[in-house]
Amino acid sequence: MVVLRLKRMGRAHRPFYRIGAMDKRSPRNGRVIEELGWYDPIANEDKQFKIKTDRVEYWLSVGAQPSQTVASLLKKAGCDPTPGRKIQASSES
């Protein structure tokens, strides 16, 4: 089974994560099938993460399961973590 999860990079007390499609049995920092973006929890809100939404939608369509953290990042990026659905921006005045 393929999962979308974070891979820790960076140094001590300065975390940086890469978002990747990985085999569920591989270790947290193990081999990645495909890099899908990055997440910097310490950066400003506008430069905190970047995700390749088209590739994420592909992996979700073939059955990949996102972790809880990746699912919340996908919601912020406007990509619904459930396969086949897209979040549409609500137009509130």
C-alpha positions as CSV (number, residue, x, y, z in Angstrom):
1,M,0.0,0.0,0.0
2,V,1.2,3.5,-0.9
3,V,0.9,6.3,1.7
4,L,1.5,10.0,1.4
5,R,3.6,11.1,4.4
6,L,6.3,13.4,5.7
7,K,10.0,12.6,5.6
8,R,12.1,14.6,8.1
9,M,15.0,16.6,6.9
10,G,16.8,19.6,8.4
11,R,18.9,19.7,11.5
12,A,18.3,19.5,15.2
13,H,15.7,22.1,16.5
14,R,15.1,23.2,12.9
15,P,12.7,20.7,11.2
16,F,12.0,20.6,7.5
17,Y,9.9,18.0,5.8
18,R,9.5,16.6,2.4
19,I,6.1,15.2,1.3
20,G,6.4,11.9,-0.6
21,A,4.6,8.9,-1.8
22,M,6.1,5.9,0.1
23,D,5.5,2.3,0.7
24,K,3.7,1.8,4.0
25,R,6.4,-0.7,5.2
26,S,9.3,1.6,4.6
27,P,10.8,3.6,7.5
28,R,9.9,7.3,8.0
29,N,13.1,8.5,6.3
30,G,13.3,5.6,3.9
31,R,13.0,5.3,0.2
32,V,10.5,7.5,-1.5
33,I,8.6,6.5,-4.7
34,E,8.0,10.2,-5.7
35,E,8.6,13.6,-4.0
36,L,5.4,15.6,-4.0
37,G,6.4,18.8,-2.2
38,W,7.8,20.2,1.0
39,Y,6.6,21.6,4.4
40,D,8.5,24.1,6.6
41,P,6.6,24.4,9.9
42,I,8.8,27.4,11.1
43,A,8.4,29.6,8.1
44,N,5.9,32.3,7.6
45,E,2.3,31.3,6.7
46,D,2.6,32.2,3.0
47,K,5.8,30.3,2.4
48,Q,5.1,27.3,4.7
49,F,4.5,24.5,2.2
50,K,4.4,23.7,-1.5
51,I,2.6,20.8,-3.0
52,K,2.4,19.4,-6.5
53,T,-1.4,19.0,-6.5
54,D,-1.7,17.3,-9.9
55,R,0.6,14.5,-8.8
56,V,-1.1,14.2,-5.4
57,E,-4.4,13.9,-7.1
58,Y,-2.9,11.1,-9.2
59,W,-1.7,9.2,-6.2
60,L,-5.0,9.6,-4.4
61,S,-6.8,8.3,-7.5
62,V,-4.8,5.1,-7.5
63,G,-5.5,4.4,-3.8
64,A,-2.7,6.2,-1.8
65,Q,-3.7,7.1,1.7
66,P,-2.5,10.4,3.2
67,S,-1.3,10.7,6.8
68,Q,-3.3,13.0,9.1
69,T,-0.7,15.8,8.8
70,V,-0.5,15.5,5.0
71,A,-4.3,15.5,4.8
72,S,-4.5,18.8,6.7
73,L,-1.8,20.3,4.3
74,L,-3.8,19.1,1.3
75,K,-6.9,20.8,2.6
76,K,-5.0,24.1,3.0
77,A,-3.7,23.7,-0.6
78,G,-7.2,23.2,-1.9
79,C,-6.9,19.5,-2.7
80,D,-9.4,17.2,-0.9
81,P,-7.6,14.2,0.6
82,T,-10.5,11.9,-0.5
83,P,-10.0,10.6,-4.1
84,G,-11.9,12.2,-6.9
85,R,-13.0,15.4,-5.1
86,K,-11.8,18.9,-5.2
87,I,-12.5,21.6,-2.6
88,Q,-14.2,24.6,-4.2
89,A,-13.6,28.0,-2.7
90,S,-16.8,29.4,-1.1
91,S,-17.6,32.9,-2.2
92,E,-18.8,34.7,0.9
93,S,-19.4,38.4,0.8
